[in-house]
């Protein structure tokens, strides 16, 4: 069914996902695709008001990591080292 959705409905190339689709041919995961997650379990066990209180790598509302300040800007010299050029659109 997943292969049908990817190929016929979403029009995606399934070649990159062949190993996952092959695994799904054996049946769905035992948890049915709904996993609790360790961070949620820890929030419940600790009685935390928010999952952000216990999550290992929290993100703030704009998607940045407050611990490493990622994503951040890169110096032009660093881009040059990897032969990367930015395009202005």
C-alpha positions as CSV (number, residue, x, y, z in Angstrom):
1,X,0.0,0.0,0.0
2,X,2.9,2.4,0.8
3,X,4.4,1.7,-2.6
4,X,1.1,2.4,-4.2
5,X,0.7,5.8,-2.4
6,X,4.3,6.8,-3.1
7,X,4.3,5.8,-6.8
8,X,0.7,6.5,-8.0
9,X,-0.6,9.2,-5.7
10,X,2.5,11.2,-4.8
11,X,4.3,10.4,-8.0
12,X,7.6,9.8,-6.1
13,X,10.5,7.7,-7.3
14,X,10.5,4.7,-5.0
15,X,14.0,3.5,-5.9
16,X,15.6,5.4,-3.0
17,X,13.1,3.8,-0.6
18,X,13.3,0.2,-1.9
19,X,14.9,-1.2,1.3
20,X,12.1,0.4,3.5
21,X,9.3,-0.8,1.2
22,X,10.8,-4.3,1.2
23,X,10.9,-4.3,5.0
24,X,7.2,-3.3,5.0
25,X,6.4,-6.3,2.8
26,X,7.1,-8.3,6.0
27,X,4.3,-6.5,7.8
28,X,3.9,-3.3,9.8
29,X,6.0,-2.5,12.8
30,X,4.8,-4.1,16.1
31,X,3.8,-0.7,17.4
32,X,1.7,0.0,14.4
33,X,3.7,3.1,13.5
34,X,2.7,4.9,16.7
35,X,5.7,5.0,18.9
36,X,5.6,6.8,22.3
37,X,9.1,8.1,22.1
38,X,11.7,8.2,24.8
39,X,11.4,12.0,25.3
40,X,7.7,11.8,25.8
41,X,8.1,8.9,28.3
42,X,10.7,10.9,30.2
43,X,8.3,13.9,30.3
44,X,5.6,11.7,31.8
45,X,7.9,10.1,34.3
46,X,9.4,13.4,35.4
47,X,6.1,15.2,35.6
48,X,7.4,17.9,33.2
49,X,5.0,20.6,32.0
50,X,6.5,20.5,28.6
51,X,8.4,18.0,26.5
52,X,11.0,20.7,25.9
53,X,12.0,20.3,29.6
54,X,13.4,16.8,29.0
55,X,14.2,16.7,25.2
56,X,17.9,16.1,24.4
57,X,18.2,18.6,21.6
58,X,15.4,21.2,22.0
59,X,14.4,23.6,19.2
60,X,12.9,27.0,19.7
61,X,9.8,28.1,17.9
62,X,11.7,29.3,14.8
63,X,13.5,26.0,14.4
64,X,16.9,26.9,15.8
65,X,18.9,25.0,18.3
66,X,19.6,27.2,21.3
67,X,22.5,25.1,22.4
68,X,24.5,25.2,19.2
69,X,22.8,28.2,17.5
70,X,22.2,26.0,14.4
71,X,21.5,26.7,11.7
72,X,23.8,29.7,11.5
73,X,25.4,31.6,8.7
74,X,28.6,30.5,7.1
75,X,31.6,32.6,6.2
76,X,32.3,33.0,2.4
77,X,35.8,31.5,3.0
78,X,34.2,28.3,4.4
79,X,31.9,28.0,1.4
80,X,34.9,28.5,-0.9
81,X,36.8,25.6,0.8
82,X,34.0,23.2,-0.2
83,X,33.5,24.8,-3.6
84,X,30.0,25.9,-2.8
85,X,28.5,29.0,-4.4
86,X,25.3,30.8,-3.3
87,X,22.8,32.0,-5.8
88,X,20.7,35.1,-5.3
89,X,17.2,34.5,-6.5
